Amino acid sequence: MQTDGVAFTLTIDCGGGGIKGSVLDEAGTMRAQPLRVPTPYPLPPDLFVKTLVQLGERLPSADRVTVGMPGMLRHGVVVATPHYVTRSGPRTKVDPDLVEAWSGFDARTALAEAFGMPTLVLNDAEVHGAGVVAGTGCELVLTLGTGLGCALFDGGALAPHLEMSQAPVRWGMSYDTYIGEHERRRLGDALWSRRVRNVVEGLRPVFLWDRVYLGGGNSRLITPTQLARMGDDVVVVPNTAGIVGGVRAWTLGTVR
């Protein structure tokens, strides 16, 4: 629907543990309280599409859809997704049949057909970043949740996605594992926050950013002491950016 020239965007933020969504106006203001459902497992692509459509049916009508999901996507097509190929959720056994089903899955086309609306599908950190970047200089977005999300922007334009979460960092661990939710629960917030700071400092000479944003559900759990030690160029942003960014994501350019 469209009222007085104002388009509405259904934005769905898909995580390893939960899927949440809301409908936004052109200014990025939510027209409804976000709804959240647990991420079902095992999760083949058809159930993923069905779950998102059912969530959307519980929200006000919209003109278009923005979906952010974990993993490597190119032009709305899934190259790899770390959590949705497991049998029972993050850190459980990978199902080879799910790996095959998700590899090359054209999520944008499937969701556009299911919703009957124009649909944009990006990595979840990229949608999150669209909601917070200032649009000047080199800006890095790191989301802390089930694992680690990453998005890079240059002058407000989105750079090609780097799946940092799967890179090794220490003791044979990937970033996803090293600062993911499982390790946060095991270590406690204080020791986990120290790990987050170590990751930020380790990435600083790699990206030489002007600003880095820490988002996702766990960013608010970083201790004030460790956050202060990271420097003024590190900013914690609300997790709602994963939804609010759904409007601005449609206007993102790409780095040439």
Summary of the structure (lengths in Angstrom):
residues: 256
radius of gyration: 17.5
end to end distance: 34.4
largest distance: 56.6
contacts: 885
relative contact order: 0.16
helix: 35%
strand: 29%
